Amino acid sequence: VLAELIEKFVSHLSENRLDCYFSKGNYKAKDADVKNESLSSVQQLGVEMTVRYGKYLNLLKEHAENGLCFVLMNCDKFLKQQQRTVVSSLCCLQERCVGYDWFASSVFLIMSGDGEKTLMFLQRFSRLLVSAFLWLPRLHLSMHLPVTTVESGIHPVYFCSAHHIEMLLKAELPLVFSAFHMSGFTPSQICLQWITQCFWNYMDWSEICHYIAICIFLGPDYQIYMCISVFRHLQQDILKHTEA
């Protein structure tokens, strides 16, 4: 039901020029185009973990690895069309993508392992502003960003979402904010980790689905409210650890 709902919602928005923030791009996924491509060791490890988790949740069948590899390799090619070349000594800017694509993997599980459906959804989704915040590889080396931003190697989620989380945390949960300040560890660091991993390993699958759906339906600012609500939920534990 969720798959059908977000699919129809995103399809409807992506057909309306006023709702599209990014260019459409021309890309057609073909098996032949990615046959010679290969995934990095980090991506291969991610695929194994995703498939194991998907089978545990009874969402994936046998041979799901091939479908997920097809999605990830095509995502790489599709996003590469909208990337700029940057000469930099930063390691994160010398690779085609940083880390593993947890968002694409989450959508693959929501779509019950249907690779073509996942890819179609991601291509439509990439036109919307919310894709910049939910799907982190979307803006890696992106030509949609100013050159200075790309060269800094800092993702907009860090200086947009994470920045606003810290501001809200200070106002809404001053004790939690102080606890972080005392520890010398910033809330934005842990939030960036949560957001990059789509809350995998932190929330149950149903909650991960709620997070993705809420941000798609209500807007990317709900990513900020979600993190604040998690901190509120963890407040007592955080204060207890601070005292200890």
Protein Blocks (a to p, Z undefined) as FASTA:
>chain_A
ZZmmmmmmmmmmmmpmklpmbdfbjadddfklmmmpccdfklmmmmmmmmmmmmmnopac
ehklmmmmmmmmmmmmmmmmmcccdddfbfklmpfbecjafklmmmmmmnnopaklmmmm
mmmmmmpmklmmmmmmlmgoiakbcfklmmnopafklmmmmmmmmmmmmmmmmmlmmmmm
mnopafklmmmmmmmnnopakacfklmmmmmmmmmmnopklmmmmmmmmmmmmmmmmmmm
mmZZ
